[in-house]
């Protein structure tokens, strides 16, 4: 079947897949997975399972088939944009667990992703510019967490840091009308 025929039906699922795979890859390697690596994972092979009436057929008669699914560059970008929300949640939960180094690492990583998206700007598809706003919000929340840790981290007991960030996140969301 033509992939282009089915793309509009499965693009949301592909974006979710990219988000999940890239999040897992980030957890393992602390880097961003490429679209080529994702597409390599989406090649499936299986033996032809057609039943024949001839019971004397040998196993060498069966031909292997390969199916592949392609993540388009747009689906990849939109999945990466969704990844930033997961990374923001990872940042806040790591602070709640007493890990003070992860927010600064995530801040740098999210800044690099945001800078990449700003190079695309309004020249990309409409969906990319829509998700850029959410990406900017996630980056602001992570940077706000880093700022609070740097400036007020010594004042706030570690067991209360999570409460401070959840309150600030609620205030940011209310200011932006979410």
C-alpha positions as CSV (number, residue, x, y, z in Angstrom):
1,X,0.0,0.0,0.0
2,X,1.1,3.6,-0.5
3,X,2.3,5.1,2.7
4,X,1.1,8.5,1.6
5,X,-2.5,7.2,1.5
6,X,-2.3,6.1,5.1
7,X,-0.2,8.9,6.6
8,X,-3.1,11.2,7.5
9,X,-4.7,8.3,9.4
10,X,-1.6,7.4,11.5
11,X,0.4,10.6,11.8
12,X,-0.7,11.3,15.4
13,X,0.3,7.7,16.4
14,X,3.7,8.2,14.7
15,X,4.3,11.4,16.6
16,X,3.5,9.6,19.9
17,X,5.8,6.8,18.9
18,X,8.6,9.3,18.1
19,X,8.0,11.0,21.5
20,X,8.2,7.7,23.4
21,X,11.3,6.3,21.5
22,X,13.1,9.6,21.8
23,X,12.3,9.9,25.5
24,X,13.7,6.3,26.1
25,X,16.7,7.1,24.0
26,X,17.3,10.3,26.0
27,X,17.1,8.5,29.3
28,X,19.7,6.0,28.1
29,X,22.1,8.3,26.2
30,X,21.3,11.9,27.2
31,X,21.0,12.8,23.5
32,X,18.4,13.0,20.8
33,X,17.7,10.1,18.5
34,X,17.8,10.8,14.7
35,X,14.9,10.2,12.3
36,X,17.1,7.7,10.5
37,X,17.6,5.6,13.6
38,X,13.9,5.6,14.3
39,X,13.2,4.5,10.7
40,X,15.7,1.6,11.1
41,X,13.6,0.4,14.0
42,X,10.5,0.4,11.9
43,X,11.5,-2.3,9.4
44,X,9.8,-5.6,10.0
45,X,10.4,-9.0,8.5
46,X,8.4,-12.2,8.5
47,X,8.3,-15.4,6.6
48,X,5.5,-15.8,4.1
49,X,2.9,-17.8,5.9
50,X,0.7,-18.8,3.0
51,X,-0.7,-22.2,3.5
52,X,-0.2,-24.5,0.5
53,X,-2.1,-27.7,-0.2
54,X,1.2,-29.4,-1.1
55,X,2.5,-31.0,2.1
56,X,5.9,-31.8,0.5
57,X,7.0,-28.1,0.3
58,X,10.4,-27.4,1.7
59,X,11.2,-24.6,4.1
60,X,13.5,-23.0,1.4
61,X,10.4,-22.3,-0.7
62,X,9.2,-19.7,1.8
63,X,10.4,-16.2,0.9
64,X,11.0,-13.6,3.6
65,X,9.0,-10.4,3.3
66,X,10.0,-7.0,4.7
67,X,7.6,-4.2,5.7
68,X,8.6,-0.8,6.7
69,X,7.0,2.3,8.1
70,X,8.5,5.7,7.5
71,X,8.5,8.5,10.0
72,X,8.4,11.7,7.9
73,X,10.5,14.7,8.9
74,X,7.4,16.6,10.0
75,X,6.2,13.7,12.2
76,X,9.7,13.5,13.7
77,X,9.7,17.3,14.5
78,X,6.3,17.1,16.0
79,X,7.2,14.1,18.1
80,X,10.4,15.9,19.3
81,X,8.3,18.9,20.2
82,X,6.1,16.6,22.3
83,X,9.2,15.2,23.9
84,X,9.9,18.5,25.5
85,X,6.8,18.2,27.7
86,X,8.1,14.9,29.0
87,X,11.5,16.3,29.7
88,X,9.9,19.2,31.6
89,X,8.0,16.7,33.8
90,X,11.3,14.7,34.3
91,X,12.9,18.0,35.4
92,X,10.3,18.8,38.0
93,X,10.1,15.2,39.3
94,X,13.9,15.0,39.6
95,X,13.9,18.1,41.7
96,X,11.2,16.5,43.9
97,X,13.5,13.4,44.3
98,X,16.4,15.6,45.4
99,X,18.3,15.5,42.1
100,X,19.6,19.0,41.5
101,X,21.9,18.3,38.6
102,X,19.3,17.0,36.1
103,X,17.3,20.2,35.7
104,X,20.4,22.1,34.6
105,X,21.2,19.3,32.1
106,X,17.7,19.3,30.8
107,X,17.6,23.1,30.5
108,X,20.6,23.0,28.2
109,X,19.2,20.2,26.1
110,X,15.8,21.9,25.8
111,X,17.4,25.2,24.9
112,X,19.2,23.4,22.0
113,X,15.9,21.9,20.8
114,X,14.2,25.3,21.1
115,X,17.0,27.0,19.1
116,X,16.6,24.4,16.4
117,X,12.9,25.0,16.2
118,X,13.3,28.7,16.0
119,X,15.5,28.2,12.9
120,X,12.5,26.6,11.3
121,X,10.3,29.4,12.4
122,X,7.3,30.1,10.2
123,X,8.7,28.4,7.2
124,X,7.8,24.9,8.5
125,X,4.3,23.3,8.6
126,X,1.6,25.0,10.6
127,X,1.6,22.2,13.3
128,X,5.3,23.0,14.0
129,X,4.6,26.7,14.8
130,X,1.7,25.6,17.1
131,X,3.9,23.2,19.1
132,X,6.6,25.8,19.3
133,X,4.5,27.7,21.8
134,X,4.2,24.7,24.1
135,X,7.9,24.0,23.7
136,X,8.6,27.5,24.8
137,X,6.4,27.0,27.9
138,X,8.2,23.8,28.8
139,X,11.5,25.5,28.4
140,X,10.4,28.4,30.6
141,X,9.3,26.1,33.4
142,X,12.6,24.2,33.3
143,X,14.6,27.5,33.3
144,X,12.4,28.8,36.1
145,X,13.2,25.6,38.1
146,X,16.9,26.1,37.5
147,X,16.7,29.7,38.5
148,X,14.9,28.8,41.7
149,X,17.5,26.1,42.5
150,X,20.4,28.5,41.9
151,X,19.0,31.5,43.7
152,X,16.9,30.0,46.4
153,X,18.0,26.4,46.5
154,X,20.0,26.8,49.7
155,X,17.0,28.5,51.4
156,X,14.5,25.8,50.6
157,X,14.7,22.4,52.3
158,X,15.0,19.6,49.7
159,X,11.8,18.0,50.7
160,X,9.9,21.2,49.9
161,X,11.4,21.9,46.5
162,X,8.7,19.9,44.7
163,X,5.9,22.0,46.3
164,X,7.6,25.2,45.3
165,X,7.9,24.2,41.7
166,X,4.3,22.9,41.5
167,X,3.0,26.2,42.8
168,X,5.1,28.2,40.4
169,X,4.0,26.0,37.5
170,X,0.3,26.6,38.4
171,X,1.0,30.3,38.5
172,X,2.6,30.3,35.1
173,X,-0.3,28.3,33.6
174,X,-2.8,30.8,35.1
175,X,-1.0,33.8,33.8
176,X,-1.0,32.3,30.3
177,X,-4.7,31.3,30.5
178,X,-4.2,27.5,30.5
